[in-house]
Amino acid sequence: MSRRDDHLSDDDRILWNLVARSARPLKGKTAVEIPDIIEPKPAPAAAPVNGVAATAAKPKPQQVAHSLDDQTLHKLKKGRLPIEGRVDLHGMTQDEAYSLLLTFFNRAHAGGVRYVLIITGKGSSSGGDGILRRAVPAWLSTPAFRHLVSSHDHAARNHGGSGALYVRLRRTRS
């Protein structure tokens, strides 16, 4: 007797989203939109009781990836803090880069890695900013990455300059 498990692992969900996005609908059928992340809707406000509005509990502040502090940034630039992992996103589409980055961060976080280097590249030679160069910092503040990433900042010139990012991962809870 096999037990059916309705919960997908993070890796399986990433793979499924990649496959689902690359699929084309049959002739005469419309494509189904696949949401990136489903966020819960806020609960409706409570109705006033006896003319007094009920006070709602304050929501938890969301953890947002901040910039690295100056001392840590200086140590990373000078090589005094080890960069324990690096991932190169050159030549990837946004979907490929997103999936690779999420998988990479999950594995690095599980392994206790603290500092990693993300190489996005500087973009096209036509003078515009690269897509990944703009997208990756925005991704780091999304719910999918928020529980993994503590802070991030642009890398030093010797590590890729504006085409790379230093990322500090959150500590694993023991």
N, C-alpha and C positions, 0 to 999 in steps of 0.2 A: 504494500500500500504506500503510495507516494503522498507526501504532504505538500500541498500547494502553498507557496509563499508569495503573497501579494506585494511584498516590499522588494524593490530593486536596489541593488547596491549603487553607490555613486558612479562607479565605473560603467555599470550596465545602463544607468540612466543617461550618462553622457553619450555612450555609443548609440543608444536608441534615438536620442535627439538628433545626432548627426545623420543617422539613416533616414529618419522621418523627414528631416529638412531637405535631404537630397532626392527624395522620391517625387515623381511627377504624377499628377492625376491622370486617370484614363480620359480618353476623348469624351467630351460632353459633360465631364464631372468638374466640379470646382475644387480648388485646393483648400485643405483644412489648415487654419492658422494654428501653429504650435507655439504656445506661450513659453517664454524663457523661464520665468519664475512666477509662480502663483502666490501672491501675497494675500493674507487674510484680510477681509473687509472689516472696517471698524464697526463695533457694535453700535446700534442706534442709542441715542441718548435716552435716559430713563425719564418717564413722564413725571411731572411734579406731583408730589403727594401733599395734600392739604395746603396747596399754594406754595410749598417750599420745594425747590428743585433739589434732587438728590445730587450729592457731590460724587463725581467719578474718581476712581483711583488714578493717580498719575501714571502714565505709561512709562515703562523703563526707557531711559535714554538709549538710543541706538549707538552701538559701537561703530565708530568711523575710523578708517585708516588715516592717521595723521602723518605729517612729515617727520623724518628722523630728527632726533635732537642733534645739535651742532657737534657735540663731542663724539657721538657714535658715527656720524657722517665723516668726520675728520679721520677717525681710526680706520674706517672702511676704505677711504681714499688712499691712505698711507699704507694699507696692507697689515695693520696691527690687529684688526679683527678678521678672522678667516671668513671667506665666502664659501659656504659649505655646499652650495649647489648652484647650477646655472642652467638656464634653458634658453635656446635660441629659437625665436619665432619667425625668422626671415622666410619670406616666400610663402607664408601660410595665409589661408583665408581667415576671416574673423571666427567662423565656426570651429575650424581646426585649431586655431590658436587658443580659443576659449576653453575647449575641451582638454587640450594638452596642459594648459596652465592650471586648470582645476584639478586634474589628476596629479600633476607634478606637486602642487601645494599640499594636497591630501597626503601623498606619500612622504613628502619632506616633513610635514608636521607630525605625522605618525612616527617618523624616525628621529624626532627631537631636533631637527635642523632649525637654526635660528635666522641665519642670514643667507639670502640667495640673490643671484643676479639674473634679471630678466632682460634679454636682448631683443628689442622690438625692431631695431633698425630705424633709420631716419626718414624713410619714406621714399617716394619717387624722386627721380632727379629733375623733375619738371618744376621744382621749387615749392611744391605744396608739402604740408606736413603729412606724414604717413598715417594711414588708417589705424594701424596697431599702436603707433606711438601715441595717438590721442585716445584710443579705446581702452588700452590696458589700465592706465591709472583710474579711469572711470569704473572699470570692472571691479577693481580692488575695494570699492566702497559698496558693492552690491551685497545682498544677503548671502549669496553663494560663497563669497570670499571673506566676508566680514568676520566670521568665527575663526578664520585661519590667519589673516593678515593683521599685524599690529600697526605697522607704519611702512612708508615707502618714500623714496626721494630719487632724484636724478643721479645717475652714476657719475663718477669722476671721468675725466677725459681718457685716462689710461684703461678704464673699464668699459668704454663705449660712449661716454659723454651723454648727450641728449638722446641718443638712440638706445639707451639702456636704463634700467631702474634697479636700485638697491631695494630689497624688500625684507623687512624683519617680520618673521612669523611669530605668532603667539606661542607662549609656552604650553607644553602639553600638561594636562592636569593628571596628577598621579594619585 
